[in-house]
Amino acid sequence: MASRLYALAVARDTANLVDGDAALALARASTRTLMALSPQAALLMRSFAQEEIDRLSMDCTEEAQGAIALIQDAINMA
């Protein structure tokens, strides 16, 4: 029974990682698309991203710092 529960937990963790990777890939593609539309769209995207970074900075958690790094990476990649 314990091995079955462990296998289910591993499967769920794997599914969550795949979902997270897919969400990150789509977010990066969306960011690049918006940034490429026009200089105004790029400026607006950077402004919204900075608002999110500022909001996350107030959390003072490792998770928030990781999210900030992902946002900055997406903006700089575009």
C-alpha positions as CSV (number, residue, x, y, z in Angstrom):
1,M,0.0,0.0,0.0
2,A,2.8,2.4,0.9
3,S,4.6,1.8,-2.4
4,R,1.3,2.6,-4.3
5,L,0.9,5.8,-2.4
6,Y,4.5,6.8,-3.1
7,A,4.0,6.0,-6.8
8,L,0.9,8.2,-6.9
9,A,2.7,11.0,-5.1
10,V,5.6,10.8,-7.6
11,A,3.1,10.8,-10.5
12,R,1.3,13.9,-9.1
13,D,4.6,15.7,-8.6
14,T,5.7,14.9,-12.2
15,A,2.4,16.2,-13.5
16,N,2.8,19.4,-11.6
17,L,6.3,19.9,-12.9
18,V,5.1,19.3,-16.5
19,D,2.2,21.8,-15.9
20,G,4.6,24.3,-14.5
21,D,7.1,23.9,-17.4
22,A,4.3,24.3,-19.9
23,A,3.0,27.4,-18.2
24,L,6.4,29.0,-18.1
25,A,7.0,28.2,-21.8
26,L,3.6,29.8,-22.7
27,A,4.3,32.8,-20.5
28,R,7.7,33.3,-22.2
29,A,6.2,33.0,-25.7
30,S,3.4,35.4,-24.8
31,T,5.9,37.9,-23.4
32,R,8.0,37.7,-26.6
33,T,4.9,38.2,-28.7
34,L,3.7,41.2,-26.8
35,M,7.2,42.8,-26.7
36,A,7.4,42.3,-30.5
37,L,4.1,43.9,-31.4
38,S,5.3,47.5,-31.0
39,P,7.5,49.7,-28.9
40,Q,4.4,50.8,-27.0
41,A,3.4,47.2,-26.2
42,A,6.9,46.5,-25.1
43,L,6.9,49.5,-22.8
44,L,3.5,48.5,-21.3
45,M,4.7,44.9,-20.8
46,R,7.8,46.1,-19.0
47,S,5.7,48.4,-16.8
48,F,3.2,45.7,-15.8
49,A,6.1,43.3,-15.2
50,Q,7.8,45.9,-12.9
51,E,4.5,46.2,-11.0
52,E,4.5,42.5,-10.4
53,I,8.2,42.5,-9.4
54,D,7.5,45.3,-6.9
55,R,4.5,43.4,-5.5
56,L,6.5,40.2,-5.2
57,S,9.4,42.1,-3.5
58,M,7.2,42.9,-0.6
59,D,6.7,39.2,0.1
60,C,10.4,38.7,1.1
61,T,10.3,35.0,0.5
62,E,12.5,32.7,-1.5
63,E,9.6,31.8,-3.7
64,A,9.0,35.5,-4.5
65,Q,12.7,36.0,-5.3
66,G,12.5,33.0,-7.7
67,A,9.4,34.4,-9.4
68,I,11.1,37.8,-9.7
69,A,14.1,36.1,-11.4
70,L,11.7,34.3,-13.9
71,I,9.9,37.6,-14.7
72,Q,13.2,39.4,-15.2
73,D,14.5,36.6,-17.4
74,A,11.4,36.6,-19.6
75,I,11.5,40.4,-20.0
76,N,15.2,40.4,-20.8
77,M,14.9,37.5,-23.2
78,A,12.3,39.3,-25.4
